Amino acid sequence: MISNYTVTGMTCEHCVKAVTEEVGEIEGVSDVKVELSGAMSFSSENPVDLSVVEAAVAEAGDYTVKPA
């Protein structure tokens, strides 16, 4: 299953890398793609709760996330 989100607050490639790494650590998540424009997608075998995605993105920095 592919999930799509919009991340706000990223201003540079370091931000993109931080979000990519944190979301990639979520159990069952793979193939994380994050763009500086805010588009984010990832694959997972099972649905991932939004609160888990929000926590990972917040761990990466002062960013917010919502379903696309």
CNS distance restraints for C-alpha pairs under 8 A (distance, minus, plus):
assign (resid   1 and name CA) (resid  43 and name CA) 5.52 0.50 0.50
assign (resid   1 and name CA) (resid  44 and name CA) 5.43 0.50 0.50
assign (resid   1 and name CA) (resid  45 and name CA) 5.96 0.50 0.50
assign (resid   1 and name CA) (resid  46 and name CA) 6.99 0.50 0.50
assign (resid   1 and name CA) (resid  47 and name CA) 7.47 0.50 0.50
assign (resid   2 and name CA) (resid  41 and name CA) 6.75 0.50 0.50
assign (resid   2 and name CA) (resid  42 and name CA) 5.63 0.50 0.50
assign (resid   2 and name CA) (resid  43 and name CA) 4.48 0.50 0.50
assign (resid   2 and name CA) (resid  44 and name CA) 6.52 0.50 0.50
assign (resid   3 and name CA) (resid  41 and name CA) 5.42 0.50 0.50
assign (resid   3 and name CA) (resid  42 and name CA) 5.52 0.50 0.50
assign (resid   3 and name CA) (resid  43 and name CA) 6.35 0.50 0.50
assign (resid   3 and name CA) (resid  44 and name CA) 7.80 0.50 0.50
assign (resid   4 and name CA) (resid  39 and name CA) 7.44 0.50 0.50
assign (resid   4 and name CA) (resid  40 and name CA) 5.77 0.50 0.50
assign (resid   4 and name CA) (resid  41 and name CA) 4.40 0.50 0.50
assign (resid   4 and name CA) (resid  42 and name CA) 6.90 0.50 0.50
assign (resid   4 and name CA) (resid  67 and name CA) 6.18 0.50 0.50
assign (resid   4 and name CA) (resid  68 and name CA) 5.42 0.50 0.50
assign (resid   5 and name CA) (resid  39 and name CA) 6.20 0.50 0.50
assign (resid   5 and name CA) (resid  40 and name CA) 5.09 0.50 0.50
assign (resid   5 and name CA) (resid  41 and name CA) 6.16 0.50 0.50
assign (resid   5 and name CA) (resid  65 and name CA) 6.56 0.50 0.50
assign (resid   5 and name CA) (resid  66 and name CA) 5.55 0.50 0.50
assign (resid   5 and name CA) (resid  67 and name CA) 4.26 0.50 0.50
assign (resid   5 and name CA) (resid  68 and name CA) 4.35 0.50 0.50
assign (resid   6 and name CA) (resid  38 and name CA) 5.20 0.50 0.50
assign (resid   6 and name CA) (resid  39 and name CA) 4.95 0.50 0.50
assign (resid   6 and name CA) (resid  40 and name CA) 5.90 0.50 0.50
assign (resid   6 and name CA) (resid  65 and name CA) 5.56 0.50 0.50
assign (resid   6 and name CA) (resid  66 and name CA) 5.44 0.50 0.50
assign (resid   6 and name CA) (resid  67 and name CA) 6.15 0.50 0.50
assign (resid   6 and name CA) (resid  68 and name CA) 5.39 0.50 0.50
assign (resid   7 and name CA) (resid  38 and name CA) 4.61 0.50 0.50
assign (resid   7 and name CA) (resid  39 and name CA) 6.43 0.50 0.50
assign (resid   7 and name CA) (resid  40 and name CA) 6.84 0.50 0.50
assign (resid   7 and name CA) (resid  63 and name CA) 6.63 0.50 0.50
assign (resid   7 and name CA) (resid  64 and name CA) 5.59 0.50 0.50
assign (resid   7 and name CA) (resid  65 and name CA) 4.41 0.50 0.50
assign (resid   7 and name CA) (resid  66 and name CA) 6.73 0.50 0.50
assign (resid   8 and name CA) (resid  38 and name CA) 5.84 0.50 0.50
assign (resid   8 and name CA) (resid  63 and name CA) 5.62 0.50 0.50
assign (resid   8 and name CA) (resid  64 and name CA) 5.31 0.50 0.50
assign (resid   8 and name CA) (resid  65 and name CA) 6.37 0.50 0.50
assign (resid   9 and name CA) (resid  62 and name CA) 6.67 0.50 0.50
assign (resid   9 and name CA) (resid  63 and name CA) 4.80 0.50 0.50
assign (resid   9 and name CA) (resid  64 and name CA) 6.74 0.50 0.50
assign (resid  10 and name CA) (resid  15 and name CA) 5.36 0.50 0.50
assign (resid  10 and name CA) (resid  16 and name CA) 6.80 0.50 0.50
assign (resid  10 and name CA) (resid  36 and name CA) 6.45 0.50 0.50
assign (resid  10 and name CA) (resid  38 and name CA) 7.14 0.50 0.50
assign (resid  10 and name CA) (resid  63 and name CA) 6.62 0.50 0.50
assign (resid  11 and name CA) (resid  15 and name CA) 6.49 0.50 0.50
assign (resid  11 and name CA) (resid  36 and name CA) 7.00 0.50 0.50
assign (resid  12 and name CA) (resid  16 and name CA) 6.71 0.50 0.50
assign (resid  12 and name CA) (resid  36 and name CA) 6.71 0.50 0.50
assign (resid  13 and name CA) (resid  17 and name CA) 6.19 0.50 0.50
assign (resid  13 and name CA) (resid  36 and name CA) 6.75 0.50 0.50
assign (resid  14 and name CA) (resid  18 and name CA) 6.15 0.50 0.50
assign (resid  15 and name CA) (resid  19 and name CA) 6.23 0.50 0.50
assign (resid  15 and name CA) (resid  36 and name CA) 7.92 0.50 0.50
assign (resid  15 and name CA) (resid  60 and name CA) 7.65 0.50 0.50
assign (resid  15 and name CA) (resid  61 and name CA) 7.62 0.50 0.50
assign (resid  16 and name CA) (resid  20 and name CA) 6.05 0.50 0.50
assign (resid  16 and name CA) (resid  34 and name CA) 6.01 0.50 0.50
assign (resid  16 and name CA) (resid  35 and name CA) 6.50 0.50 0.50
assign (resid  16 and name CA) (resid  36 and name CA) 6.08 0.50 0.50
assign (resid  17 and name CA) (resid  21 and name CA) 6.09 0.50 0.50
assign (resid  17 and name CA) (resid  34 and name CA) 7.98 0.50 0.50
assign (resid  18 and name CA) (resid  22 and name CA) 6.24 0.50 0.50
assign (resid  18 and name CA) (resid  60 and name CA) 5.22 0.50 0.50
assign (resid  18 and name CA) (resid  61 and name CA) 7.64 0.50 0.50
assign (resid  19 and name CA) (resid  23 and name CA) 6.02 0.50 0.50
assign (resid  19 and name CA) (resid  34 and name CA) 7.41 0.50 0.50
assign (resid  19 and name CA) (resid  56 and name CA) 7.56 0.50 0.50
assign (resid  19 and name CA) (resid  57 and name CA) 5.70 0.50 0.50
assign (resid  19 and name CA) (resid  60 and name CA) 5.25 0.50 0.50
assign (resid  19 and name CA) (resid  61 and name CA) 7.80 0.50 0.50
assign (resid  20 and name CA) (resid  24 and name CA) 5.90 0.50 0.50
assign (resid  20 and name CA) (resid  32 and name CA) 6.17 0.50 0.50
assign (resid  20 and name CA) (resid  33 and name CA) 6.81 0.50 0.50
assign (resid  20 and name CA) (resid  34 and name CA) 6.12 0.50 0.50
assign (resid  21 and name CA) (resid  25 and name CA) 6.49 0.50 0.50
assign (resid  22 and name CA) (resid  26 and name CA) 7.25 0.50 0.50
assign (resid  22 and name CA) (resid  56 and name CA) 5.36 0.50 0.50
assign (resid  22 and name CA) (resid  57 and name CA) 6.61 0.50 0.50
assign (resid  22 and name CA) (resid  59 and name CA) 7.00 0.50 0.50
assign (resid  22 and name CA) (resid  60 and name CA) 6.04 0.50 0.50
assign (resid  23 and name CA) (resid  29 and name CA) 7.51 0.50 0.50
assign (resid  23 and name CA) (resid  32 and name CA) 7.20 0.50 0.50
assign (resid  23 and name CA) (resid  53 and name CA) 6.72 0.50 0.50
assign (resid  23 and name CA) (resid  56 and name CA) 5.49 0.50 0.50
assign (resid  23 and name CA) (resid  57 and name CA) 6.63 0.50 0.50
assign (resid  24 and name CA) (resid  29 and name CA) 5.98 0.50 0.50
assign (resid  24 and name CA) (resid  30 and name CA) 6.23 0.50 0.50
assign (resid  24 and name CA) (resid  31 and name CA) 7.80 0.50 0.50
assign (resid  24 and name CA) (resid  32 and name CA) 6.14 0.50 0.50
assign (resid  25 and name CA) (resid  29 and name CA) 7.25 0.50 0.50
assign (resid  26 and name CA) (resid  52 and name CA) 7.73 0.50 0.50
assign (resid  26 and name CA) (resid  53 and name CA) 7.86 0.50 0.50
assign (resid  26 and name CA) (resid  56 and name CA) 7.50 0.50 0.50
assign (resid  28 and name CA) (resid  44 and name CA) 5.53 0.50 0.50
assign (resid  28 and name CA) (resid  45 and name CA) 6.45 0.50 0.50
assign (resid  28 and name CA) (resid  46 and name CA) 7.41 0.50 0.50
assign (resid  29 and name CA) (resid  42 and name CA) 6.60 0.50 0.50
assign (resid  29 and name CA) (resid  43 and name CA) 5.76 0.50 0.50
assign (resid  29 and name CA) (resid  44 and name CA) 4.70 0.50 0.50
assign (resid  29 and name CA) (resid  45 and name CA) 7.62 0.50 0.50
assign (resid  30 and name CA) (resid  42 and name CA) 6.03 0.50 0.50
assign (resid  30 and name CA) (resid  43 and name CA) 5.22 0.50 0.50
assign (resid  30 and name CA) (resid  44 and name CA) 6.20 0.50 0.50
assign (resid  31 and name CA) (resid  41 and name CA) 7.99 0.50 0.50
assign (resid  31 and name CA) (resid  42 and name CA) 5.35 0.50 0.50
assign (resid  31 and name CA) (resid  43 and name CA) 5.75 0.50 0.50
assign (resid  32 and name CA) (resid  40 and name CA) 7.35 0.50 0.50
assign (resid  32 and name CA) (resid  41 and name CA) 5.87 0.50 0.50
assign (resid  32 and name CA) (resid  42 and name CA) 4.33 0.50 0.50
assign (resid  32 and name CA) (resid  43 and name CA) 6.96 0.50 0.50
assign (resid  33 and name CA) (resid  40 and name CA) 5.53 0.50 0.50
assign (resid  33 and name CA) (resid  41 and name CA) 5.29 0.50 0.50
assign (resid  33 and name CA) (resid  42 and name CA) 6.21 0.50 0.50
assign (resid  34 and name CA) (resid  38 and name CA) 6.94 0.50 0.50
assign (resid  34 and name CA) (resid  39 and name CA) 5.86 0.50 0.50
assign (resid  34 and name CA) (resid  40 and name CA) 4.38 0.50 0.50
assign (resid  34 and name CA) (resid  41 and name CA) 6.66 0.50 0.50
assign (resid  35 and name CA) (resid  39 and name CA) 5.32 0.50 0.50
assign (resid  35 and name CA) (resid  40 and name CA) 6.40 0.50 0.50
assign (resid  44 and name CA) (resid  48 and name CA) 7.49 0.50 0.50
assign (resid  48 and name CA) (resid  52 and name CA) 6.90 0.50 0.50
assign (resid  48 and name CA) (resid  53 and name CA) 7.25 0.50 0.50
assign (resid  49 and name CA) (resid  53 and name CA) 6.76 0.50 0.50
assign (resid  50 and name CA) (resid  54 and name CA) 6.05 0.50 0.50
assign (resid  50 and name CA) (resid  66 and name CA) 8.00 0.50 0.50
assign (resid  51 and name CA) (resid  55 and name CA) 6.08 0.50 0.50
assign (resid  52 and name CA) (resid  56 and name CA) 6.32 0.50 0.50
assign (resid  53 and name CA) (resid  57 and name CA) 6.19 0.50 0.50
assign (resid  53 and name CA) (resid  65 and name CA) 7.73 0.50 0.50
assign (resid  54 and name CA) (resid  58 and name CA) 6.04 0.50 0.50
assign (resid  54 and name CA) (resid  64 and name CA) 7.00 0.50 0.50
assign (resid  54 and name CA) (resid  65 and name CA) 6.07 0.50 0.50
assign (resid  55 and name CA) (resid  59 and name CA) 6.10 0.50 0.50
assign (resid  56 and name CA) (resid  60 and name CA) 6.50 0.50 0.50
assign (resid  57 and name CA) (resid  61 and name CA) 6.78 0.50 0.50
assign (resid  57 and name CA) (resid  63 and name CA) 6.32 0.50 0.50
assign (resid  57 and name CA) (resid  64 and name CA) 6.82 0.50 0.50
assign (resid  57 and name CA) (resid  65 and name CA) 7.02 0.50 0.50
assign (resid  58 and name CA) (resid  62 and name CA) 6.01 0.50 0.50
assign (resid  58 and name CA) (resid  63 and name CA) 5.82 0.50 0.50
assign (resid  58 and name CA) (resid  64 and name CA) 6.84 0.50 0.50
